[in-house]
Amino acid sequence: MAYAASGLARLGGANGFSLWHYKTADAKAAVDTSGYFNDAANMLNVGDVVISYDTATPTVTLMVVLSNDGAAVDVSDGTAISLTDTD
């Protein structure tokens, strides 16, 4: 699939930093691909954190915006957060 603007929401921020939530059915491997967030280049800044929620799996991944030249955005591979409960 592809980036959907309706899935991206700014949760807050200060001092040039923003925390974002992104809800998608796309897998982590797609979302952390360079260029996935290009259509959001006007909103995302280097250092911003994106919490990506994959509704299909479901999984949560924390990603950091590594680069943004105004047209091309790249985010980190991310850190997956386990949603398992063994209790």
C-alpha positions in Angstrom: 0.0 0.0 0.0 1.0 3.6 0.3 1.1 6.5 2.7 -2.3 7.8 3.6 -2.5 11.4 5.0 -5.6 10.5 7.0 -3.5 8.1 9.1 -1.0 10.7 10.3 -1.8 12.8 13.4 0.4 15.1 15.4 0.1 14.3 19.1 2.2 17.3 20.3 5.6 18.9 20.4 7.8 21.7 21.5 11.1 23.3 20.6 11.0 22.1 17.0 10.2 18.5 17.9 6.9 16.7 17.2 5.5 13.4 18.2 3.3 11.7 15.6 0.9 8.8 15.5 0.5 6.9 12.2 -2.3 4.3 11.8 -2.0 2.0 8.8 -2.6 -1.5 7.5 0.9 -1.4 6.0 3.6 -3.6 7.6 6.6 -2.0 9.3 8.8 -3.1 6.4 6.8 -0.8 4.1 6.4 2.1 6.4 10.1 2.4 7.3 11.1 2.4 3.6 12.8 5.6 2.4 10.3 7.7 0.6 7.2 6.3 2.3 6.4 9.6 4.0 7.4 11.9 1.1 3.9 13.3 0.9 4.3 14.5 4.5 7.6 16.2 3.9 6.0 19.6 4.7 5.1 18.4 8.2 7.8 16.0 9.3 11.1 17.4 10.7 14.4 15.6 11.3 14.3 14.2 14.8 10.5 13.9 15.0 9.3 10.6 16.4 6.6 8.6 14.6 4.6 5.9 16.5 3.4 3.6 13.7 0.5 1.3 14.4 0.0 -1.6 12.0 -3.7 -2.5 12.2 -3.3 -5.7 10.2 -0.7 -7.4 12.4 -1.2 -5.5 15.0 2.2 -4.1 15.9 3.6 -0.8 17.1 6.9 0.7 16.0 8.8 3.8 17.1 10.6 5.5 14.3 12.7 8.7 14.1 12.8 11.0 11.0 16.4 10.7 9.9 16.3 13.1 6.9 14.0 15.4 5.1 15.1 17.6 2.2 11.7 19.1 1.6 10.7 16.4 -0.8 12.2 13.1 0.3 11.7 11.7 3.8 13.6 8.8 5.4 12.7 7.3 8.8 14.7 4.9 10.9 14.1 1.1 10.8 12.3 1.6 14.1 12.0 -0.3 17.3 9.1 -2.7 17.5 7.1 -2.8 20.7 5.7 -6.1 21.6 1.9 -6.3 22.0 1.9 -9.8 23.5 0.6 -10.6 27.0 1.8 -13.9 28.4 0.0 -13.5 31.8 
